[in-house]
Amino acid sequence: MTKLPLGKYLKQVRLMHARYLLLSTNYSVAYIANYCGFSSAKVLERNFKAWKKMTPSQYRKAFSKYFNE
């Protein structure tokens, strides 16, 4: 059982799914934000940057070459 409050847990799950889509697809950040349940690309960017210390676009550019599914 997780010790995170439900809201934080859901945000973490959404961020992890967004990270997966960033690395495995060419979908836009706006599309990924909407698909993962964020209200806008700006909200995804703010939360993603707090989590990974870089924007979703920077993360995709830095790590997508290492992602093999």
HTML snippet that shows the backbone in 3Dmol.js (N, CA, C, O; Angstrom):
<script src="https://3Dmol.org/build/3Dmol-min.js"></script>
<div id="view" style="width:600px;height:400px;position:relative"></div>
<script>
const pdb = `
ATOM      1  N   MET A   1       0.839  -1.187   0.000  1.00  0.00           N
ATOM      2  CA  MET A   1       0.000   0.000   0.000  1.00  0.00           C
ATOM      3  C   MET A   1       0.882   1.247   0.000  1.00  0.00           C
ATOM      4  O   MET A   1       1.903   1.303   0.685  1.00  0.00           O
ATOM      5  N   THR A   2       0.477   2.221  -0.763  1.00  0.00           N
ATOM      6  CA  THR A   2       1.247   3.445  -0.873  1.00  0.00           C
ATOM      7  C   THR A   2       0.966   4.378   0.301  1.00  0.00           C
ATOM      8  O   THR A   2      -0.139   4.390   0.844  1.00  0.00           O
ATOM      9  N   LYS A   3       1.950   5.142   0.679  1.00  0.00           N
ATOM     10  CA  LYS A   3       1.776   6.111   1.757  1.00  0.00           C
ATOM     11  C   LYS A   3       1.533   7.516   1.201  1.00  0.00           C
ATOM     12  O   LYS A   3       1.463   8.482   1.960  1.00  0.00           O
ATOM     13  N   LEU A   4       1.405   7.627  -0.110  1.00  0.00           N
ATOM     14  CA  LEU A   4       1.114   8.911  -0.723  1.00  0.00           C
ATOM     15  C   LEU A   4      -0.379   9.205  -0.654  1.00  0.00           C
ATOM     16  O   LEU A   4      -1.199   8.295  -0.769  1.00  0.00           O
ATOM     17  N   PRO A   5      -0.730  10.467  -0.469  1.00  0.00           N
ATOM     18  CA  PRO A   5      -2.150  10.832  -0.597  1.00  0.00           C
ATOM     19  C   PRO A   5      -2.621  10.528  -2.025  1.00  0.00           C
ATOM     20  O   PRO A   5      -1.825  10.536  -2.964  1.00  0.00           O
ATOM     21  N   LEU A   6      -3.900  10.265  -2.173  1.00  0.00           N
ATOM     22  CA  LEU A   6      -4.441   9.853  -3.464  1.00  0.00           C
ATOM     23  C   LEU A   6      -4.097  10.834  -4.583  1.00  0.00           C
ATOM     24  O   LEU A   6      -3.705  10.409  -5.670  1.00  0.00           O
ATOM     25  N   GLY A   7      -4.236  12.132  -4.340  1.00  0.00           N
ATOM     26  CA  GLY A   7      -3.949  13.133  -5.374  1.00  0.00           C
ATOM     27  C   GLY A   7      -2.506  13.080  -5.852  1.00  0.00           C
ATOM     28  O   GLY A   7      -2.242  13.173  -7.051  1.00  0.00           O
ATOM     29  N   LYS A   8      -1.575  12.933  -4.921  1.00  0.00           N
ATOM     30  CA  LYS A   8      -0.154  12.853  -5.300  1.00  0.00           C
ATOM     31  C   LYS A   8       0.145  11.558  -6.039  1.00  0.00           C
ATOM     32  O   LYS A   8       0.942  11.543  -6.977  1.00  0.00           O
ATOM     33  N   TYR A   9      -0.493  10.475  -5.621  1.00  0.00           N
ATOM     34  CA  TYR A   9      -0.310   9.193  -6.299  1.00  0.00           C
ATOM     35  C   TYR A   9      -0.806   9.272  -7.741  1.00  0.00           C
ATOM     36  O   TYR A   9      -0.123   8.818  -8.659  1.00  0.00           O
ATOM     37  N   LEU A  10      -1.993   9.846  -7.943  1.00  0.00           N
ATOM     38  CA  LEU A  10      -2.527   9.982  -9.300  1.00  0.00           C
ATOM     39  C   LEU A  10      -1.631  10.850 -10.170  1.00  0.00           C
ATOM     40  O   LEU A  10      -1.407  10.547 -11.342  1.00  0.00           O
ATOM     41  N   LYS A  11      -1.118  11.935  -9.588  1.00  0.00           N
ATOM     42  CA  LYS A  11      -0.219  12.808 -10.350  1.00  0.00           C
ATOM     43  C   LYS A  11       1.037  12.043 -10.756  1.00  0.00           C
ATOM     44  O   LYS A  11       1.515  12.192 -11.881  1.00  0.00           O
ATOM     45  N   GLN A  12       1.572  11.231  -9.857  1.00  0.00           N
ATOM     46  CA  GLN A  12       2.769  10.450 -10.156  1.00  0.00           C
ATOM     47  C   GLN A  12       2.506   9.437 -11.268  1.00  0.00           C
ATOM     48  O   GLN A  12       3.335   9.261 -12.161  1.00  0.00           O
ATOM     49  N   VAL A  13       1.366   8.782 -11.213  1.00  0.00           N
ATOM     50  CA  VAL A  13       1.004   7.819 -12.264  1.00  0.00           C
ATOM     51  C   VAL A  13       0.864   8.537 -13.603  1.00  0.00           C
ATOM     52  O   VAL A  13       1.339   8.046 -14.627  1.00  0.00           O
ATOM     53  N   ARG A  14       0.220   9.690 -13.594  1.00  0.00           N
ATOM     54  CA  ARG A  14       0.064  10.468 -14.838  1.00  0.00           C
ATOM     55  C   ARG A  14       1.419  10.908 -15.385  1.00  0.00           C
ATOM     56  O   ARG A  14       1.654  10.847 -16.592  1.00  0.00           O
ATOM     57  N   LEU A  15       2.305  11.348 -14.502  1.00  0.00           N
ATOM     58  CA  LEU A  15       3.633  11.768 -14.944  1.00  0.00           C
ATOM     59  C   LEU A  15       4.427  10.594 -15.527  1.00  0.00           C
ATOM     60  O   LEU A  15       5.118  10.753 -16.533  1.00  0.00           O
ATOM     61  N   MET A  16       4.331   9.438 -14.909  1.00  0.00           N
ATOM     62  CA  MET A  16       5.056   8.275 -15.423  1.00  0.00           C
ATOM     63  C   MET A  16       4.518   7.846 -16.779  1.00  0.00           C
ATOM     64  O   MET A  16       5.282   7.435 -17.652  1.00  0.00           O
ATOM     65  N   HIS A  17       3.199   7.943 -16.958  1.00  0.00           N
ATOM     66  CA  HIS A  17       2.623   7.607 -18.260  1.00  0.00           C
ATOM     67  C   HIS A  17       3.038   8.645 -19.308  1.00  0.00           C
ATOM     68  O   HIS A  17       3.332   8.292 -20.451  1.00  0.00           O
ATOM     69  N   ALA A  18       3.062   9.902 -18.926  1.00  0.00           N
ATOM     70  CA  ALA A  18       3.503  10.956 -19.842  1.00  0.00           C
ATOM     71  C   ALA A  18       4.958  10.726 -20.251  1.00  0.00           C
ATOM     72  O   ALA A  18       5.310  10.887 -21.420  1.00  0.00           O
ATOM     73  N   ARG A  19       5.797  10.350 -19.294  1.00  0.00           N
ATOM     74  CA  ARG A  19       7.204  10.055 -19.601  1.00  0.00           C
ATOM     75  C   ARG A  19       7.302   8.922 -20.614  1.00  0.00           C
ATOM     76  O   ARG A  19       8.074   9.009 -21.569  1.00  0.00           O
ATOM     77  N   TYR A  20       6.531   7.867 -20.414  1.00  0.00           N
ATOM     78  CA  TYR A  20       6.525   6.745 -21.353  1.00  0.00           C
ATOM     79  C   TYR A  20       6.120   7.204 -22.756  1.00  0.00           C
ATOM     80  O   TYR A  20       6.766   6.838 -23.738  1.00  0.00           O
ATOM     81  N   LEU A  21       5.062   7.997 -22.852  1.00  0.00           N
ATOM     82  CA  LEU A  21       4.606   8.473 -24.161  1.00  0.00           C
ATOM     83  C   LEU A  21       5.617   9.413 -24.806  1.00  0.00           C
ATOM     84  O   LEU A  21       5.785   9.399 -26.026  1.00  0.00           O
ATOM     85  N   LEU A  22       6.283  10.218 -24.010  1.00  0.00           N
ATOM     86  CA  LEU A  22       7.323  11.103 -24.554  1.00  0.00           C
ATOM     87  C   LEU A  22       8.428  10.301 -25.234  1.00  0.00           C
ATOM     88  O   LEU A  22       8.937  10.687 -26.286  1.00  0.00           O
ATOM     89  N   LEU A  23       8.787   9.185 -24.619  1.00  0.00           N
ATOM     90  CA  LEU A  23       9.904   8.392 -25.128  1.00  0.00           C
ATOM     91  C   LEU A  23       9.499   7.417 -26.226  1.00  0.00           C
ATOM     92  O   LEU A  23      10.331   7.048 -27.055  1.00  0.00           O
ATOM     93  N   SER A  24       8.251   6.997 -26.250  1.00  0.00           N
ATOM     94  CA  SER A  24       7.857   5.933 -27.173  1.00  0.00           C
ATOM     95  C   SER A  24       7.016   6.405 -28.352  1.00  0.00           C
ATOM     96  O   SER A  24       6.708   5.609 -29.239  1.00  0.00           O
ATOM     97  N   THR A  25       6.635   7.687 -28.383  1.00  0.00           N
ATOM     98  CA  THR A  25       5.807   8.200 -29.473  1.00  0.00           C
ATOM     99  C   THR A  25       6.345   9.543 -29.946  1.00  0.00           C
ATOM    100  O   THR A  25       7.268  10.108 -29.359  1.00  0.00           O
ATOM    101  N   ASN A  26       5.751  10.033 -31.012  1.00  0.00           N
ATOM    102  CA  ASN A  26       6.061  11.381 -31.504  1.00  0.00           C
ATOM    103  C   ASN A  26       4.906  12.341 -31.226  1.00  0.00           C
ATOM    104  O   ASN A  26       4.837  13.416 -31.823  1.00  0.00           O
ATOM    105  N   TYR A  27       4.003  11.963 -30.330  1.00  0.00           N
ATOM    106  CA  TYR A  27       2.879  12.830 -29.992  1.00  0.00           C
ATOM    107  C   TYR A  27       3.383  14.150 -29.422  1.00  0.00           C
ATOM    108  O   TYR A  27       4.436  14.209 -28.787  1.00  0.00           O
ATOM    109  N   SER A  28       2.612  15.204 -29.661  1.00  0.00           N
ATOM    110  CA  SER A  28       2.983  16.516 -29.121  1.00  0.00           C
ATOM    111  C   SER A  28       2.824  16.516 -27.604  1.00  0.00           C
ATOM    112  O   SER A  28       2.095  15.701 -27.039  1.00  0.00           O
ATOM    113  N   VAL A  29       3.512  17.434 -26.970  1.00  0.00           N
ATOM    114  CA  VAL A  29       3.416  17.576 -25.517  1.00  0.00           C
ATOM    115  C   VAL A  29       1.981  17.938 -25.139  1.00  0.00           C
ATOM    116  O   VAL A  29       1.474  17.456 -24.126  1.00  0.00           O
ATOM    117  N   ALA A  30       1.326  18.769 -25.928  1.00  0.00           N
ATOM    118  CA  ALA A  30      -0.061  19.145 -25.643  1.00  0.00           C
ATOM    119  C   ALA A  30      -0.980  17.924 -25.700  1.00  0.00           C
ATOM    120  O   ALA A  30      -1.857  17.767 -24.850  1.00  0.00           O
ATOM    121  N   TYR A  31      -0.786  17.067 -26.690  1.00  0.00           N
ATOM    122  CA  TYR A  31      -1.598  15.857 -26.807  1.00  0.00           C
ATOM    123  C   TYR A  31      -1.348  14.936 -25.613  1.00  0.00           C
ATOM    124  O   TYR A  31      -2.293  14.408 -25.027  1.00  0.00           O
ATOM    125  N   ILE A  32      -0.092  14.745 -25.256  1.00  0.00           N
ATOM    126  CA  ILE A  32       0.257  13.882 -24.126  1.00  0.00           C
ATOM    127  C   ILE A  32      -0.339  14.430 -22.832  1.00  0.00           C
ATOM    128  O   ILE A  32      -0.855  13.669 -22.014  1.00  0.00           O
ATOM    129  N   ALA A  33      -0.271  15.735 -22.648  1.00  0.00           N
ATOM    130  CA  ALA A  33      -0.842  16.353 -21.447  1.00  0.00           C
ATOM    131  C   ALA A  33      -2.327  16.036 -21.350  1.00  0.00           C
ATOM    132  O   ALA A  33      -2.810  15.607 -20.302  1.00  0.00           O
ATOM    133  N   ASN A  34      -3.038  16.245 -22.433  1.00  0.00           N
ATOM    134  CA  ASN A  34      -4.470  15.982 -22.444  1.00  0.00           C
ATOM    135  C   ASN A  34      -4.762  14.497 -22.240  1.00  0.00           C
ATOM    136  O   ASN A  34      -5.648  14.137 -21.464  1.00  0.00           O
ATOM    137  N   TYR A  35      -4.036  13.655 -22.920  1.00  0.00           N
ATOM    138  CA  TYR A  35      -4.240  12.204 -22.851  1.00  0.00           C
ATOM    139  C   TYR A  35      -3.993  11.666 -21.439  1.00  0.00           C
ATOM    140  O   TYR A  35      -4.671  10.739 -20.996  1.00  0.00           O
ATOM    141  N   CYS A  36      -3.029  12.248 -20.742  1.00  0.00           N
ATOM    142  CA  CYS A  36      -2.671  11.769 -19.400  1.00  0.00           C
ATOM    143  C   CYS A  36      -3.474  12.435 -18.283  1.00  0.00           C
ATOM    144  O   CYS A  36      -3.265  12.138 -17.107  1.00  0.00           O
ATOM    145  N   GLY A  37      -4.385  13.328 -18.643  1.00  0.00           N
ATOM    146  CA  GLY A  37      -5.269  13.905 -17.643  1.00  0.00           C
ATOM    147  C   GLY A  37      -4.847  15.232 -17.065  1.00  0.00           C
ATOM    148  O   GLY A  37      -5.412  15.678 -16.066  1.00  0.00           O
ATOM    149  N   PHE A  38      -3.861  15.875 -17.674  1.00  0.00           N
ATOM    150  CA  PHE A  38      -3.473  17.212 -17.227  1.00  0.00           C
ATOM    151  C   PHE A  38      -4.351  18.236 -17.944  1.00  0.00           C
ATOM    152  O   PHE A  38      -4.773  18.012 -19.079  1.00  0.00           O
ATOM    153  N   SER A  39      -4.622  19.344 -17.290  1.00  0.00           N
ATOM    154  CA  SER A  39      -5.539  20.331 -17.860  1.00  0.00           C
ATOM    155  C   SER A  39      -4.944  21.089 -19.044  1.00  0.00           C
ATOM    156  O   SER A  39      -5.680  21.635 -19.866  1.00  0.00           O
ATOM    157  N   SER A  40      -3.617  21.124 -19.134  1.00  0.00           N
ATOM    158  CA  SER A  40      -2.962  21.801 -20.258  1.00  0.00           C
ATOM    159  C   SER A  40      -1.507  21.356 -20.341  1.00  0.00           C
ATOM    160  O   SER A  40      -0.976  20.725 -19.428  1.00  0.00           O
ATOM    161  N   ALA A  41      -0.883  21.702 -21.456  1.00  0.00           N
ATOM    162  CA  ALA A  41       0.546  21.392 -21.623  1.00  0.00           C
ATOM    163  C   ALA A  41       1.371  22.147 -20.585  1.00  0.00           C
ATOM    164  O   ALA A  41       2.389  21.644 -20.109  1.00  0.00           O
ATOM    165  N   LYS A  42       0.932  23.349 -20.236  1.00  0.00           N
ATOM    166  CA  LYS A  42       1.650  24.153 -19.250  1.00  0.00           C
ATOM    167  C   LYS A  42       1.658  23.465 -17.881  1.00  0.00           C
ATOM    168  O   LYS A  42       2.672  23.475 -17.184  1.00  0.00           O
ATOM    169  N   VAL A  43       0.535  22.876 -17.504  1.00  0.00           N
ATOM    170  CA  VAL A  43       0.440  22.169 -16.220  1.00  0.00           C
ATOM    171  C   VAL A  43       1.340  20.938 -16.240  1.00  0.00           C
ATOM    172  O   VAL A  43       2.029  20.657 -15.260  1.00  0.00           O
ATOM    173  N   LEU A  44       1.337  20.204 -17.353  1.00  0.00           N
ATOM    174  CA  LEU A  44       2.236  19.057 -17.481  1.00  0.00           C
ATOM    175  C   LEU A  44       3.684  19.519 -17.377  1.00  0.00           C
ATOM    176  O   LEU A  44       4.474  18.912 -16.655  1.00  0.00           O
ATOM    177  N   GLU A  45       4.039  20.578 -18.084  1.00  0.00           N
ATOM    178  CA  GLU A  45       5.417  21.072 -18.067  1.00  0.00           C
ATOM    179  C   GLU A  45       5.851  21.461 -16.653  1.00  0.00           C
ATOM    180  O   GLU A  45       6.960  21.131 -16.230  1.00  0.00           O
ATOM    181  N   ARG A  46       4.995  22.149 -15.934  1.00  0.00           N
ATOM    182  CA  ARG A  46       5.332  22.575 -14.573  1.00  0.00           C
ATOM    183  C   ARG A  46       5.547  21.366 -13.653  1.00  0.00           C
ATOM    184  O   ARG A  46       6.520  21.323 -12.900  1.00  0.00           O
ATOM    185  N   ASN A  47       4.650  20.401 -13.713  1.00  0.00           N
ATOM    186  CA  ASN A  47       4.766  19.208 -12.872  1.00  0.00           C
ATOM    187  C   ASN A  47       5.931  18.327 -13.292  1.00  0.00           C
ATOM    188  O   ASN A  47       6.641  17.787 -12.443  1.00  0.00           O
ATOM    189  N   PHE A  48       6.135  18.179 -14.599  1.00  0.00           N
ATOM    190  CA  PHE A  48       7.225  17.354 -15.098  1.00  0.00           C
ATOM    191  C   PHE A  48       8.568  17.958 -14.707  1.00  0.00           C
ATOM    192  O   PHE A  48       9.488  17.239 -14.318  1.00  0.00           O
ATOM    193  N   LYS A  49       8.678  19.282 -14.812  1.00  0.00           N
ATOM    194  CA  LYS A  49       9.932  19.953 -14.459  1.00  0.00           C
ATOM    195  C   LYS A  49      10.229  19.824 -12.964  1.00  0.00           C
ATOM    196  O   LYS A  49      11.387  19.672 -12.576  1.00  0.00           O
ATOM    197  N   ALA A  50       9.200  19.882 -12.132  1.00  0.00           N
ATOM    198  CA  ALA A  50       9.392  19.695 -10.693  1.00  0.00           C
ATOM    199  C   ALA A  50       9.864  18.265 -10.401  1.00  0.00           C
ATOM    200  O   ALA A  50      10.626  18.039  -9.461  1.00  0.00           O
ATOM    201  N   TRP A  51       9.409  17.310 -11.205  1.00  0.00           N
ATOM    202  CA  TRP A  51       9.741  15.899 -11.006  1.00  0.00           C
ATOM    203  C   TRP A  51      11.107  15.537 -11.573  1.00  0.00           C
ATOM    204  O   TRP A  51      11.914  14.916 -10.882  1.00  0.00           O
ATOM    205  N   LYS A  52      11.382  15.917 -12.828  1.00  0.00           N
ATOM    206  CA  LYS A  52      12.591  15.489 -13.537  1.00  0.00           C
ATOM    207  C   LYS A  52      13.622  16.600 -13.742  1.00  0.00           C
ATOM    208  O   LYS A  52      14.682  16.359 -14.320  1.00  0.00           O
ATOM    209  N   LYS A  53      13.326  17.797 -13.281  1.00  0.00           N
ATOM    210  CA  LYS A  53      14.251  18.939 -13.384  1.00  0.00           C
ATOM    211  C   LYS A  53      14.521  19.363 -14.823  1.00  0.00           C
ATOM    212  O   LYS A  53      15.528  20.011 -15.107  1.00  0.00           O
ATOM    213  N   MET A  54      13.616  18.993 -15.729  1.00  0.00           N
ATOM    214  CA  MET A  54      13.678  19.448 -17.115  1.00  0.00           C
ATOM    215  C   MET A  54      12.274  19.380 -17.709  1.00  0.00           C
ATOM    216  O   MET A  54      11.411  18.660 -17.207  1.00  0.00           O
ATOM    217  N   THR A  55      12.058  20.133 -18.778  1.00  0.00           N
ATOM    218  CA  THR A  55      10.737  20.124 -19.406  1.00  0.00           C
ATOM    219  C   THR A  55      10.535  18.816 -20.159  1.00  0.00           C
ATOM    220  O   THR A  55      11.499  18.105 -20.441  1.00  0.00           O
ATOM    221  N   PRO A  56       9.279  18.495 -20.488  1.00  0.00           N
ATOM    222  CA  PRO A  56       9.034  17.283 -21.261  1.00  0.00           C
ATOM    223  C   PRO A  56       9.803  17.257 -22.593  1.00  0.00           C
ATOM    224  O   PRO A  56      10.322  16.212 -22.988  1.00  0.00           O
ATOM    225  N   SER A  57       9.873  18.373 -23.266  1.00  0.00           N
ATOM    226  CA  SER A  57      10.593  18.432 -24.546  1.00  0.00           C
ATOM    227  C   SER A  57      12.091  18.181 -24.354  1.00  0.00           C
ATOM    228  O   SER A  57      12.710  17.465 -25.140  1.00  0.00           O
ATOM    229  N   GLN A  58      12.663  18.769 -23.313  1.00  0.00           N
ATOM    230  CA  GLN A  58      14.085  18.536 -23.018  1.00  0.00           C
ATOM    231  C   GLN A  58      14.327  17.072 -22.671  1.00  0.00           C
ATOM    232  O   GLN A  58      15.322  16.484 -23.095  1.00  0.00           O
ATOM    233  N   TYR A  59      13.419  16.490 -21.903  1.00  0.00           N
ATOM    234  CA  TYR A  59      13.544  15.086 -21.508  1.00  0.00           C
ATOM    235  C   TYR A  59      13.490  14.178 -22.732  1.00  0.00           C
ATOM    236  O   TYR A  59      14.294  13.255 -22.865  1.00  0.00           O
ATOM    237  N   ARG A  60      12.534  14.446 -23.628  1.00  0.00           N
ATOM    238  CA  ARG A  60      12.400  13.647 -24.851  1.00  0.00           C
ATOM    239  C   ARG A  60      13.681  13.732 -25.681  1.00  0.00           C
ATOM    240  O   ARG A  60      14.188  12.719 -26.162  1.00  0.00           O
ATOM    241  N   LYS A  61      14.186  14.929 -25.840  1.00  0.00           N
ATOM    242  CA  LYS A  61      15.395  15.117 -26.652  1.00  0.00           C
ATOM    243  C   LYS A  61      16.594  14.398 -26.034  1.00  0.00           C
ATOM    244  O   LYS A  61      17.415  13.822 -26.747  1.00  0.00           O
ATOM    245  N   ALA A  62      16.687  14.438 -24.715  1.00  0.00           N
ATOM    246  CA  ALA A  62      17.842  13.849 -24.034  1.00  0.00           C
ATOM    247  C   ALA A  62      17.783  12.325 -23.965  1.00  0.00           C
ATOM    248  O   ALA A  62      18.826  11.674 -24.033  1.00  0.00           O
ATOM    249  N   PHE A  63      16.599  11.742 -23.832  1.00  0.00           N
ATOM    250  CA  PHE A  63      16.520  10.316 -23.512  1.00  0.00           C
ATOM    251  C   PHE A  63      15.828   9.421 -24.535  1.00  0.00           C
ATOM    252  O   PHE A  63      15.926   8.199 -24.424  1.00  0.00           O
ATOM    253  N   SER A  64      15.144   9.967 -25.510  1.00  0.00           N
ATOM    254  CA  SER A  64      14.414   9.099 -26.440  1.00  0.00           C
ATOM    255  C   SER A  64      15.339   8.198 -27.252  1.00  0.00           C
ATOM    256  O   SER A  64      14.928   7.120 -27.680  1.00  0.00           O
ATOM    257  N   LYS A  65      16.576   8.623 -27.469  1.00  0.00           N
ATOM    258  CA  LYS A  65      17.513   7.798 -28.241  1.00  0.00           C
ATOM    259  C   LYS A  65      17.905   6.537 -27.494  1.00  0.00           C
ATOM    260  O   LYS A  65      18.379   5.580 -28.106  1.00  0.00           O
ATOM    261  N   TYR A  66      17.716   6.521 -26.174  1.00  0.00           N
ATOM    262  CA  TYR A  66      18.072   5.351 -25.364  1.00  0.00           C
ATOM    263  C   TYR A  66      16.887   4.421 -25.126  1.00  0.00           C
ATOM    264  O   TYR A  66      17.047   3.334 -24.571  1.00  0.00           O
ATOM    265  N   PHE A  67      15.710   4.845 -25.543  1.00  0.00           N
ATOM    266  CA  PHE A  67      14.507   4.075 -25.256  1.00  0.00           C
ATOM    267  C   PHE A  67      14.263   3.072 -26.366  1.00  0.00           C
ATOM    268  O   PHE A  67      14.049   3.445 -27.520  1.00  0.00           O
ATOM    269  N   ASN A  68      14.296   1.808 -26.015  1.00  0.00           N
ATOM    270  CA  ASN A  68      13.987   0.731 -26.960  1.00  0.00           C
ATOM    271  C   ASN A  68      12.861  -0.096 -26.384  1.00  0.00           C
ATOM    272  O   ASN A  68      12.974  -0.642 -25.287  1.00  0.00           O
ATOM    273  N   GLU A  69      11.793  -0.184 -27.118  1.00  0.00           N
ATOM    274  CA  GLU A  69      10.698  -0.997 -26.626  1.00  0.00           C
ATOM    275  C   GLU A  69      10.627  -2.286 -27.388  1.00  0.00           C
ATOM    276  O   GLU A  69       9.759  -3.116 -27.117  1.00  0.00           O
TER     277      GLU A  69
END
`;
const viewer = $3Dmol.createViewer("view");
viewer.addModel(pdb, "pdb");
viewer.setStyle({}, {cartoon: {color: "spectrum"}});
viewer.zoomTo();
viewer.render();
</script>
